[in-house]
């Protein structure tokens, strides 16, 4: 009976977490939701083309392998464009979060210099809240995309590279601001 009760509680907890994630995604502006959907479609295409490449390479079909390489580059470029669109559309949200964090940090610094113990505690709480908000918004916007994007990226060495979103890209303000948008060997 206890195992049954525990299993029911676990199922309810998982259902609650899934519902919260769905509700959080629904709070994103429409343009961000559209950008995420485009990236997910691009990822599906990239995975399909990567599988086709692997099959053709294993079969020794050099003509098809060259065509697959071209298709992989096209898919990479499309993902890059769509991730850039997502980053631009998310920019105002994340810049506001970064600005709030910066203000909170400056206030903390001022309180530390003035040695206001009560102010320091309040400022530390403000910094923590601003960091949580920034991380929450970043996860909401990019979270599941960065994991799925890491599954399949064509590299010039002929292998699938798992790290193309984890490399810092041009214009990255800080690691909290968003995933890097540096793609491909070009």
VEXDREN-2710 file (C-alpha; in Angstrom, 1 decimal):
% VEXDREN-2710
k/r/px/py/pz
1/UNK/0.0/0.0/0.0
2/UNK/2.9/2.4/0.8
3/UNK/4.5/1.7/-2.5
4/UNK/1.2/2.4/-4.3
5/UNK/0.8/5.7/-2.4
6/UNK/4.4/6.6/-3.2
7/UNK/4.0/5.8/-6.9
8/UNK/0.9/8.0/-7.1
9/UNK/2.7/10.9/-5.4
10/UNK/5.6/10.6/-7.9
11/UNK/3.2/10.6/-10.8
12/UNK/1.4/13.6/-9.5
13/UNK/4.7/15.4/-8.9
14/UNK/5.9/14.7/-12.4
15/UNK/2.6/15.8/-13.8
16/UNK/2.8/19.0/-11.8
17/UNK/6.3/19.7/-13.1
18/UNK/5.3/19.1/-16.7
19/UNK/2.3/21.4/-16.3
20/UNK/4.5/24.1/-14.8
21/UNK/7.0/23.9/-17.7
22/UNK/4.1/24.1/-20.2
23/UNK/2.6/27.1/-18.4
24/UNK/6.0/28.8/-18.3
25/UNK/6.5/28.3/-22.0
26/UNK/3.1/29.8/-22.6
27/UNK/4.2/33.0/-20.9
28/UNK/6.8/33.6/-23.5
29/UNK/5.9/36.3/-26.1
30/UNK/4.6/34.8/-29.4
31/UNK/7.7/35.8/-31.3
32/UNK/10.0/33.8/-28.9
33/UNK/7.6/30.8/-29.1
34/UNK/7.8/31.0/-32.9
35/UNK/11.6/31.2/-32.8
36/UNK/11.8/28.2/-30.5
37/UNK/9.5/26.2/-32.8
38/UNK/11.6/27.1/-35.8
39/UNK/14.8/25.9/-34.1
40/UNK/13.2/22.7/-33.1
41/UNK/12.1/22.0/-36.7
42/UNK/15.7/22.9/-37.8
43/UNK/17.1/20.4/-35.3
44/UNK/14.8/17.6/-36.6
45/UNK/16.1/18.3/-40.1
46/UNK/19.7/18.4/-38.9
47/UNK/19.3/15.1/-37.1
48/UNK/17.7/13.5/-40.2
49/UNK/20.5/14.8/-42.5
50/UNK/23.2/13.7/-40.1
51/UNK/21.7/10.2/-40.0
52/UNK/21.5/10.1/-43.8
53/UNK/25.2/11.2/-43.9
54/UNK/26.2/8.4/-41.5
55/UNK/24.3/5.8/-43.6
56/UNK/25.8/7.1/-46.9
57/UNK/29.3/7.2/-45.4
58/UNK/29.0/3.7/-44.0
59/UNK/27.9/2.5/-47.4
60/UNK/30.8/4.2/-49.1
61/UNK/28.6/6.4/-51.3
62/UNK/30.9/9.3/-51.9
63/UNK/28.5/11.3/-54.2
64/UNK/25.7/11.1/-51.6
65/UNK/28.2/12.0/-48.8
66/UNK/29.2/15.2/-50.6
67/UNK/25.5/16.1/-51.0
68/UNK/24.9/15.3/-47.3
69/UNK/27.8/17.5/-46.3
70/UNK/26.2/20.4/-48.2
71/UNK/22.8/19.7/-46.7
72/UNK/24.4/19.7/-43.2
73/UNK/25.9/23.1/-43.8
74/UNK/22.6/24.4/-45.0
75/UNK/20.9/23.1/-41.9
76/UNK/23.6/24.6/-39.7
77/UNK/23.2/28.0/-41.3
78/UNK/19.4/27.8/-40.8
79/UNK/19.8/26.9/-37.1
80/UNK/22.3/29.7/-36.7
81/UNK/19.9/32.2/-38.3
82/UNK/17.0/31.0/-36.1
83/UNK/19.1/31.0/-32.9
84/UNK/20.2/34.6/-33.8
85/UNK/16.6/35.6/-34.2
86/UNK/15.7/34.1/-30.8
87/UNK/18.6/35.9/-29.2
88/UNK/17.6/39.2/-30.8
89/UNK/13.9/38.7/-29.8
90/UNK/15.0/37.7/-26.2
91/UNK/17.4/40.6/-25.9
92/UNK/15.0/43.1/-24.3
93/UNK/13.9/40.6/-21.7
94/UNK/17.5/39.6/-20.8
95/UNK/18.9/43.1/-20.9
96/UNK/16.2/44.2/-18.4
97/UNK/17.3/41.2/-16.1
98/UNK/21.0/42.1/-16.5
99/UNK/20.2/45.8/-15.7
100/UNK/18.3/44.8/-12.6
101/UNK/21.2/42.6/-11.5
102/UNK/23.7/45.4/-12.2
103/UNK/21.6/47.9/-10.1
104/UNK/21.4/45.4/-7.3
105/UNK/25.2/44.8/-7.4
106/UNK/25.9/48.5/-7.3
107/UNK/23.6/48.9/-4.3
108/UNK/25.3/46.0/-2.6
109/UNK/28.7/47.6/-3.3
110/UNK/27.5/51.0/-1.9
111/UNK/26.2/49.3/1.2
112/UNK/29.4/47.4/1.7
113/UNK/31.5/50.5/1.4
114/UNK/29.3/52.4/3.8
115/UNK/29.3/49.3/6.1
116/UNK/25.5/49.3/6.5
117/UNK/24.9/45.8/7.8
118/UNK/21.1/46.0/7.4
119/UNK/21.5/47.4/3.9
120/UNK/24.1/44.7/3.0
121/UNK/21.6/41.9/3.9
122/UNK/18.8/43.6/1.9
123/UNK/21.1/44.2/-1.0
124/UNK/22.3/40.6/-1.0
125/UNK/18.7/39.5/-1.1
126/UNK/18.1/41.8/-4.1
127/UNK/21.2/40.4/-5.9
128/UNK/20.0/36.9/-5.3
129/UNK/16.5/37.7/-6.5
130/UNK/17.9/39.4/-9.7
131/UNK/20.2/36.4/-10.4
132/UNK/17.3/34.0/-10.0
133/UNK/15.2/36.1/-12.4
134/UNK/17.9/36.2/-15.0
135/UNK/18.6/32.5/-14.8
136/UNK/14.8/31.7/-14.8
137/UNK/14.3/33.8/-17.9
138/UNK/17.3/32.4/-19.6
139/UNK/16.2/28.9/-18.9
140/UNK/12.7/29.6/-20.1
141/UNK/14.0/31.1/-23.4
142/UNK/16.9/28.8/-24.2
143/UNK/16.8/25.9/-21.7
144/UNK/15.6/22.8/-23.7
145/UNK/17.0/24.2/-26.9
146/UNK/20.6/24.2/-25.8
147/UNK/20.4/20.5/-24.8
148/UNK/18.8/19.4/-28.0
149/UNK/21.0/21.6/-30.1
150/UNK/24.1/19.9/-28.6
151/UNK/23.0/16.5/-30.0
152/UNK/24.0/17.1/-33.6
153/UNK/26.3/19.5/-35.2
154/UNK/28.4/18.7/-38.2
155/UNK/32.1/19.6/-37.9
156/UNK/34.6/19.8/-40.7
157/UNK/36.4/16.7/-39.3
158/UNK/33.4/14.6/-40.4
159/UNK/32.0/13.9/-37.0
160/UNK/29.1/15.1/-35.0
161/UNK/30.3/17.6/-32.5
162/UNK/28.2/18.0/-29.2
163/UNK/29.5/21.4/-28.2
164/UNK/28.7/24.0/-30.7
165/UNK/26.3/26.0/-28.4
166/UNK/28.7/25.8/-25.4
167/UNK/31.5/27.8/-27.1
168/UNK/31.4/31.5/-26.5
169/UNK/30.2/33.5/-29.4
170/UNK/30.8/37.1/-30.5
171/UNK/28.9/39.5/-28.4
172/UNK/28.4/37.3/-25.3
173/UNK/28.2/39.7/-22.4
174/UNK/28.4/36.9/-19.8
175/UNK/27.7/33.3/-19.4
176/UNK/24.3/34.1/-17.8
177/UNK/23.2/36.1/-20.8
178/UNK/22.5/33.4/-23.3
179/UNK/24.0/30.5/-25.3
180/UNK/26.7/31.2/-27.7
181/UNK/25.8/31.5/-31.4
182/UNK/29.1/30.4/-32.9
183/UNK/28.4/27.7/-35.5
184/UNK/30.3/25.7/-37.9
185/UNK/33.8/25.6/-39.2
186/UNK/33.4/28.7/-41.5
END
